[in-house]
Amino acid sequence: MSTASVANHDTSAHDHHDHEHHGNFVTTYLFTTDHKMIGKQFLISGIFWALIGGLLSILFRLQLGFPDMSLEFLRPILGGWLDDAGHLDPTFYLALVTMHGTIMVFFVLTAGLSGTFSNYLIPLQIGARDMASGFMNMLSFWFFFMAGVLMFISLFIPTGPAAGGWVVYPPLSALEQAIPGSGLGMTLWLTSMTLFIASQLLGGINYITTVINLRTKGMSFSRLPLTIWAFFLTAVIGLLSFPVLVAAALLLIFDRSFGTSFYLSDIYINGEALPNTGGSPVLYQHLFWFLGHPEVYIVLLPALGITSEVIATNSRKPIFGYKAMIISMLGITILSFIVWAHHMFVSGMNPFLGSIFMFLTLIIAVPSAVKVFNYLTTLWRGNLIFTPAMLFSIGLVSFFISGGLTGIFLGNSAIDIQLHDTYFVVAHFHLVMGSASFFGLLAGIYHWFPKMFGRMMDEKLGYIHFWLTFVGVYMVFFPMHYIGIAGFPRRYYSWTNFDFANMYTDLNMFVSAAAIITFAAQFIFLFNFFYSMYRGRKASLNPWRSTTLEWTTPLYPGHGNWPGEIPTVYRWPYDYSKPGAEEDFIPQTVPLSATPESNLPHEQEQVKLEMEIMKDEEEGLVANESKH
Amino acid sequence: MYGFLIGVGVLLLLSIIWMVYRIQTLVSVVKGSDKKIATGSNKVNAILFILFMLGTGFLMFWYSIKEFDTYQLPIASEHGVVTDRLFWITMAVTGIVFLITHVLLFIFPYKYQYKEDRKASFYPDNNKLEIIWTAVPGVVLALLVISGWMAWSDITAPAPEKAHVVEIMGSQFQWDVRYPGKDNVLGDYDYRLTSATNAHGIDFTDKNSMDDFPSPVVVIPKGEPVLFKIRARDVLHSVFSPHMRLKMDAVPGMPTRFWFVPTKTTAEMREETGNPDFQYEIACTEICGRGHFSMRKIIEVVEPGEYQKWYAEQKSFIQMNPALAEGTQAETKELAENN
């Protein structure tokens, strides 16, 4: 076998060598079809958008925490959106909230997370040369890029960007008379989102096809790393739910521009009765949340996948309950489609529907709980190495618990009556979906940085970044639970109009200060990221001593990933600290027959089968060689 | 000048941080710790997890207990007692889970931090455990859901026949209130009849509307069922009365409803809270535009006798503006129907 594969190795290495020379700046960095570069493109754009989204949140946190402060020093950026006293315009406040949500949910946590890691890791971890369609993959990025350009432009138009909340419920989002942001800003929002969805579908089809068809020899579904399972299921969810958002958006476009009445009915605004009758705003809510809820899992599953990988590697232990993890992810995938109306308990829909969705919603808490218990058991009796990636993964589990538990309150329609659209909801989803996924993204960057750029990020800076962010996130979002229980409504420019909410100025100030510090801490990461890219310590081939395939590629893998033959996989990806084995990890490429000392009884059985296959192959290869 | 000084200060600070960073990198290279699997930082991080747990845990308990009366609003409706009880039961159940899982999550890193001479135990699965921690949360959640469902069914059941009806209409950016008058039946409305003098779009050709009357505040009797008929004139709004534990969206084109029984008059609440200016309030909780944060309406809960008296004294729309009942209105209606 060895001679044959070496020979094969040489020929294909030559092919790739030739191929590499054709690249110039445009084909290597811009219109590239290499999944690794596309992943990096998504990553850099994601970081850019995270900064914009974070900055917007700081602006409105300044208003909420320090309502009397003059923001005159921001006039160069905000211009006419400040009044004479230097306070934010209330309409622009709503625009900030809307854009913060849209950018964070779609551009950062969907494109930045799935886009980066699905692209980067799927071929590397399943042993493929590239995505099934490199061209579609490239299109996926550039559709996303165009979506971003439109959204960015909308921030600067005179009427302001969309301002109806990230859910853009009509009639507010359909009527320019209702809020200026529903004019050109909303048109740009809808166009941008349509392009974005096209990008997601192109990407999703690719991820699914690649995982199903391009796995290397031996890489059965039961040997896929959990990251790949997560990316795969995420793509399935996206493929099934994003088109529904297109439908919702399309009908909204019709209502806005062509006089239809899908969502509009009985409206008298600005001294004028509109002709629309018979539409239903609740229809839009159903369509929106049919994507909107699965979107939560589109954002969260990849983060959970990354965490599974990082926690197993750095605990030097197999992930506990590999099959249970897959089953719970499958459960979440299916259930995510039938819980959407729990966002609408008090929308005026039939209360009987509310009961049904309450039952379905609380079922989805079970697989989530199973995942948490499995993470905890993985840590138990491990040999834990706290790389920055590991710290962020533990942080993720903490957020997932904290935010997940408050979901049990909100999923209960009786309790939701009081909590709906208060800061309790804000606290809930920022922890469970926002911060948890964001930590997954960061864990992924810290963990795979050596593979992406061939260098290490500085660990100490990573630690400082983690602790500031971890403490900071809790200081921002934990107090919001109290504010929410007290009944403070969301999307309020100020609460002083109401007696019941005319308090907690101190707590809001504290939250805002914590938000600013947390945001500032991200610059430590930015420095670490860009500095290490060029000046970081050179990485070794397998710096985390991990078992998965991506660490068998060269330090700077070319287009095609492996210079020679694609490695064959002989075992599952979590053989850490196996009893009897000399090292505390056995890569997936090591045959069972080579490790008789550590094989489990059932694996000993498989050895025979494996030997036979290897023998067959060898004969095949020799026959091939002789033909040449 | 200040700007310049601040700039210099920031520059200095950044260069100091930069120097420290470079020095620690060089030191770690010299010490060879960059080659080690786990450095001293491993222990520091493990300890920090424990400190984090103790610190934030203390903060949480301290603040939750100290501020309880601030964030726990007094309850003023019958169903509010039920939903709040559910809330606190759920809080107890999830609180226990929260504490146990977090204690484990932060103690494990300390206890099982990397030691060169130890090997992690190879423990890939245990089906019994998986079944236990699927079934137990399943059962607990089922209990929570069933109690929630029973409360929800009661709250959303049809209002009792004798409920006092109040219509609340949201528009940018105010609430308008209409009472059905002596007949206890609200007159028809059509949004096309809306005008400066007829904000509700009431159809005054309908005889039920003759005794309908407006009110600047929502007045309701204590201890008797009240039905809010909720609608919106332009965009979505949402009626939220925090003390009543009441929330329902106002949807243009689709009237909604919420009934409840208030249990404390405004005067009683003033005594209970010790705040002589206490008012029950309605706020808007569905984003509706620029003035979303200012849609305030006051609810006044009074004794039933007082309520009857107040109700009888009110002047109807027609009494206040007789022009509404005259032919002008019929013409507009005709116009509207021809549209």
Contacts between the chains, C-beta under 8 A, distances in Angstrom:
chain1	res1	chain2	res2	distance
A	90	B	290	5.0
A	90	B	291	7.3
A	90	B	292	7.9
A	90	B	293	7.1
A	91	B	289	7.5
A	91	B	290	4.8
A	94	B	287	6.6
A	94	B	289	7.5
A	94	B	290	7.4
A	94	B	292	7.2
A	164	B	287	6.3
A	165	B	287	4.5
A	169	B	236	5.7
A	169	B	286	7.5
A	169	B	287	7.4
A	171	B	234	6.8
A	171	B	235	4.6
A	171	B	236	7.0
A	171	B	252	6.1
A	172	B	235	4.3
A	172	B	236	6.5
A	172	B	287	6.6
A	172	B	288	6.2
A	172	B	289	6.3
A	175	B	234	7.6
A	175	B	235	7.0
A	178	B	172	6.7
A	178	B	234	6.4
A	178	B	235	5.1
A	178	B	288	7.7
A	178	B	289	5.4
A	179	B	289	4.4
A	179	B	290	6.6
A	264	B	252	7.7
A	264	B	253	7.6
A	265	B	252	6.0
A	265	B	253	2.7
A	265	B	254	7.3
A	266	B	191	4.3
A	266	B	233	8.0
A	266	B	252	5.2
A	266	B	253	4.0
A	267	B	191	6.9
A	267	B	233	7.3
A	267	B	234	5.6
A	267	B	235	7.9
A	267	B	252	5.2
A	267	B	253	7.6
A	268	B	171	7.8
A	268	B	191	4.9
A	268	B	192	7.7
A	268	B	194	4.3
A	268	B	201	6.8
A	268	B	233	5.1
A	268	B	234	6.4
A	269	B	172	7.3
A	269	B	233	7.6
A	269	B	234	4.2
A	269	B	235	7.7
A	271	B	196	7.7
A	273	B	191	5.8
A	273	B	192	4.6
A	273	B	194	6.2
A	275	B	339	7.2
A	277	B	253	7.1
A	278	B	253	7.6
A	279	B	253	6.6
A	280	B	251	8.0
A	280	B	253	6.8
A	280	B	254	6.3
A	281	B	236	5.9
A	281	B	251	5.6
A	281	B	252	6.7
A	281	B	253	7.4
A	281	B	254	7.5
A	282	B	251	6.5
A	282	B	254	6.6
A	315	B	112	7.6
A	315	B	120	6.2
A	316	B	114	8.0
A	316	B	119	7.7
A	316	B	120	4.3
A	317	B	120	4.3
A	317	B	121	7.1
A	317	B	122	7.1
A	317	B	123	6.8
A	318	B	122	6.5
A	318	B	123	7.3
A	318	B	124	4.3
A	319	B	124	7.9
A	320	B	123	6.5
A	320	B	124	6.9
A	320	B	125	6.6
A	320	B	126	7.8
A	321	B	124	7.8
A	321	B	125	5.0
A	321	B	126	7.5
A	321	B	129	7.8
A	321	B	130	5.5
A	322	B	124	6.6
A	322	B	125	6.7
A	323	B	125	6.8
A	324	B	125	7.1
A	324	B	130	4.5
A	346	B	238	7.0
A	346	B	247	5.0
A	346	B	248	5.3
A	346	B	249	5.8
A	347	B	249	5.0
A	347	B	251	7.4
A	348	B	248	6.8
A	348	B	249	5.0
A	348	B	251	4.9
A	348	B	254	5.8
A	348	B	256	3.8
A	351	B	152	6.8
A	351	B	153	7.7
A	351	B	156	3.5
A	354	B	152	6.4
A	354	B	156	7.2
A	355	B	149	5.4
A	355	B	152	6.1
A	355	B	153	6.8
A	358	B	145	6.1
A	358	B	148	6.3
A	358	B	149	6.2
A	358	B	152	7.0
A	359	B	145	5.8
A	359	B	149	7.3
A	362	B	141	4.6
A	362	B	142	7.7
A	362	B	144	6.9
A	362	B	145	4.7
A	363	B	141	7.5
A	365	B	137	6.7
A	365	B	141	5.7
A	366	B	134	6.0
A	366	B	137	5.4
A	366	B	138	5.2
A	366	B	141	6.7
A	369	B	133	6.7
A	369	B	134	7.9
A	369	B	137	4.4
A	370	B	130	6.8
A	370	B	133	6.1
A	370	B	134	5.7
A	370	B	137	7.9
A	372	B	101	6.2
A	373	B	129	7.7
A	373	B	133	4.6
A	374	B	130	7.9
A	376	B	101	6.6
A	376	B	104	5.2
A	376	B	105	6.3
A	376	B	108	7.0
A	377	B	123	7.4
A	377	B	129	7.2
A	379	B	104	7.9
A	379	B	105	7.4
A	379	B	108	4.1
A	379	B	109	7.0
A	379	B	112	6.6
A	380	B	104	7.8
A	380	B	108	5.9
A	380	B	112	7.1
A	380	B	123	7.8
A	381	B	112	6.1
A	381	B	120	6.4
A	381	B	121	4.5
A	381	B	123	6.8
A	382	B	108	7.6
A	382	B	112	5.0
A	382	B	120	4.5
A	382	B	121	8.0
A	383	B	112	6.6
A	383	B	114	5.3
A	383	B	115	6.7
A	383	B	118	5.7
A	383	B	119	6.6
A	383	B	120	4.1
A	384	B	42	7.9
A	384	B	46	7.6
A	384	B	108	7.5
A	384	B	109	5.7
A	384	B	112	5.1
A	384	B	113	5.3
A	384	B	114	5.8
A	385	B	37	6.4
A	385	B	38	5.0
A	385	B	42	6.5
A	385	B	114	4.9
A	386	B	38	7.6
A	386	B	41	7.0
A	386	B	42	5.2
A	386	B	45	4.0
A	386	B	46	6.8
A	386	B	109	7.1
A	386	B	113	7.4
A	386	B	114	7.9
A	391	B	45	6.3
A	394	B	49	7.5
A	394	B	105	6.7
A	394	B	109	6.5
A	397	B	105	6.0
A	398	B	102	6.6
A	398	B	105	5.9
A	401	B	97	7.8
A	401	B	98	6.5
A	401	B	101	5.1
A	401	B	102	6.6
A	401	B	105	7.3
A	402	B	98	6.9
A	405	B	94	4.1
A	405	B	97	6.4
A	405	B	98	5.5
A	406	B	94	7.6
A	408	B	90	6.0
A	408	B	93	8.0
A	408	B	94	5.7
A	408	B	141	7.1
A	408	B	144	6.8
A	409	B	87	6.7
A	409	B	90	5.4
A	409	B	91	7.7
A	409	B	94	7.5
A	412	B	86	6.7
A	412	B	90	6.7
A	412	B	144	6.5
A	412	B	145	6.9
A	412	B	148	3.9
A	413	B	148	6.5
A	413	B	149	7.9
A	413	B	152	4.7
A	414	B	82	7.2
A	414	B	83	5.0
A	414	B	86	5.6
A	414	B	148	4.6
A	414	B	149	7.8
A	414	B	151	3.9
A	414	B	152	4.4
A	414	B	155	6.5
A	415	B	83	5.8
A	415	B	86	5.4
A	415	B	87	5.1
A	415	B	90	6.5
A	415	B	148	6.6
A	417	B	83	6.1
A	417	B	155	7.1
A	417	B	245	6.2
A	417	B	246	7.0
A	417	B	247	5.2
A	418	B	80	7.8
A	418	B	83	6.1
A	418	B	84	7.8
A	418	B	87	7.4
A	418	B	242	7.3
A	418	B	245	4.9
A	418	B	247	6.8
A	420	B	247	5.7
A	420	B	285	7.0
A	421	B	238	6.7
A	421	B	240	7.7
A	421	B	247	7.7
A	421	B	285	4.2
A	421	B	286	6.7
A	422	B	285	7.2
A	458	B	21	7.4
A	458	B	25	6.7
A	459	B	39	7.8
A	459	B	41	6.7
A	460	B	21	7.9
A	460	B	24	6.0
A	460	B	28	7.9
A	460	B	41	6.9
A	461	B	21	7.0
A	463	B	41	6.1
A	463	B	44	7.8
A	463	B	45	6.4
A	467	B	48	6.3
A	470	B	52	7.4
A	471	B	52	7.0
A	471	B	56	7.8
A	474	B	56	6.2
A	478	B	56	7.8
A	478	B	60	7.2
A	479	B	63	8.0
A	482	B	63	7.2
A	482	B	64	7.7
A	482	B	67	6.4
A	482	B	70	7.9
A	482	B	71	4.5
A	483	B	71	7.5
A	485	B	71	4.7
A	485	B	72	6.9
A	486	B	70	6.9
A	486	B	71	4.2
A	486	B	72	7.9
A	486	B	73	6.4
A	486	B	242	7.9
A	487	B	73	6.0
A	487	B	240	7.5
A	487	B	242	3.6
A	489	B	240	6.5
A	489	B	283	5.8
A	489	B	284	7.3
A	489	B	285	4.5
A	489	B	293	7.9
A	490	B	285	7.3
A	490	B	287	7.8
A	491	B	287	4.8
A	491	B	292	6.3
A	491	B	293	8.0
A	492	B	292	6.9
A	492	B	293	4.1
A	493	B	292	7.4
A	493	B	293	4.5
A	494	B	293	5.7
A	495	B	293	7.2
A	497	B	293	6.3
A	497	B	294	4.9
A	497	B	296	5.5
A	498	B	281	5.5
A	498	B	283	5.6
A	498	B	296	6.0
A	499	B	277	7.3
A	499	B	278	7.2
A	499	B	279	6.0
A	499	B	281	6.2
A	500	B	73	6.5
A	500	B	242	5.2
A	500	B	243	7.1
A	500	B	281	5.7
A	500	B	283	7.9
A	501	B	283	7.5
A	503	B	70	6.7
A	504	B	70	7.8
A	537	B	29	7.9
A	537	B	34	6.3
A	545	B	37	7.8
A	574	B	124	6.8
A	576	B	120	6.7
A	576	B	122	7.5
A	577	B	119	5.1
A	577	B	120	4.1
A	577	B	121	7.1
A	577	B	122	5.3
A	578	B	122	5.4
A	579	B	122	5.5
A	584	B	119	6.2
A	584	B	120	7.0
